[in-house]
Amino acid sequence: MGTTATSTKIAATAAALTIAGGLATVGASGADAVPSGRVDPGARFSSSTYGTGCTYPMTVAVNSSGRVTFWEKKAGRGNPPLFIGWAWPDGATAAVTWRPQRIGVRQLYAVQRGYRSNYTTVQVGQGFGIAGVCTSFAG
């Protein structure tokens, strides 16, 4: 009978380890639910700045399902973020249209399931529309 009790203990221990491993996997997939890259604010039509009032296709790579929100803020600590928009992932990418509203150095980022992407820092200048094309000058 000692063999049966030992076998039962081994089986119970194995079952507990299997359940714990499964829970760790579930927890890990939640931790992986973050934007997997920096926000890409799209191509600029001028030398080095984005323009206020111009529109840019902003994207971020993601590795999980769940709504993605996009934000911009003035560079530095303590500056409140401005909401750009939100999107559901389409494949491994989420996208919105960004229309800069403020001149200066801006930090762009995305948030998915409470996890923030790294900042993408850009320069925004005064935007000007010319024949359907929007360009900008350093601000």
N, C-alpha and C positions, 0 to 999 in steps of 0.2 A: 504494500500500500504506500510505502514511502516514495516509490517511483511515481505513482499517480499524483500525489500531492506536489511533488517537484515539477512534474509535467504541467500541472494546473498553474503553478506559480510562473513557470516559464511562459506559458500561453498568455496569462494575464499581463505579464510584463511586456510581451511582444505586442499585444493588443493596445496597451497604453502608449507604447512608443509609436505605434502606427497612427493612433489618433492624434498624439502630440505633433507628429510630423505633418499630418494633414492640416492641422490648425496653423502650424508655422507656415505652410505653403499658402494658405488663405491669407494670412497676415502679410506675407511677402508680396503677394500680388496687389494688395492694397497699397503697400509702400511703393510699388513700381508704377502706380497710377499717377505719374507726373508728366508734365511736358518734357519730352526727351531732347529738347534742343532750345536754342535761343529763338526769340521772335524774329522773323524776317519781314521787315517793313516794305519790301518791294523796291523796285528800281526808281532812282531819282531821275528827274528830267533836267537837272542842272548839275553843276560841277560837284558840289559836296553837301548840299543841304536839301532838306524836304521843305515844301512850302505850305504855309497856312492856307486853308481852304482847298488845297489840292487833295485828290484822293489816291490812296495807295492800297493794293491788295496785301494785307498783313496775314502771314501764316505762321504756324508753329507745328513742329512734329510732335505727335503724342503717341503713347504706347498703351492706351487704355480707353475704354468707353467712358462717357460722362461729359457733361457740359464743360466747355472751356471759356473762361472770361479773359478779356484782353484789357490792359490798363496802360496808362502813360502817367508819368509824374516828372516834375522838375528834379533835376539831379541834386543830390544831397539828402541829408537826413531831415526828417520831420516834415517833408512836403507831402501834402495829401495827394493821393492818386486820382486821376480822372478816368472814369469808365469809358471804354471805347465801344465795346460790344461783346456779344457772346455767340458761340457756335457749337454745334454738335460735331464731333469728329467725322470726317468722311475718309474712311480707310485709316491711314496713319497721320492725317493732317487735319487741322482745324483752321478755318480762315474767316476773316472779317474784312470790311473796308475801313481803313483808317483815314480820317480827315483831321490833320493837326490843327489845333485851335490856338496854341500858344507858341511864341517865338522863344528860342533859347535852346539850351542843352536839355534833352528829354531822355528819360529812361523808359523803355517799353518792356512789358513782360506779360506773361500769360499765367493763369492759375487754373489747375484742374484738380478736383477732389481735395482742395486745401493746400496743394503743393504748388509753389511758385517756380517758374523758369528763371534762369539767369537773366540779368538785365541786358538789353541791347541799347547802347547809348547812341543817340543821333543828334544832329544839329538841325533845328528848324528855323527857317527864315521867312520873310514876307513872301507869300505866294502871289503870282500874277498869271491870269489866264490870257493866252494869246492864241487865237484861231483854234480853239478846242484843246490846246496843249497848255498844261499848267507848269510853270517854272518858278524858281524862287531865287532870292538873293540872300546872302548871309545876314543873319539878324544880330 
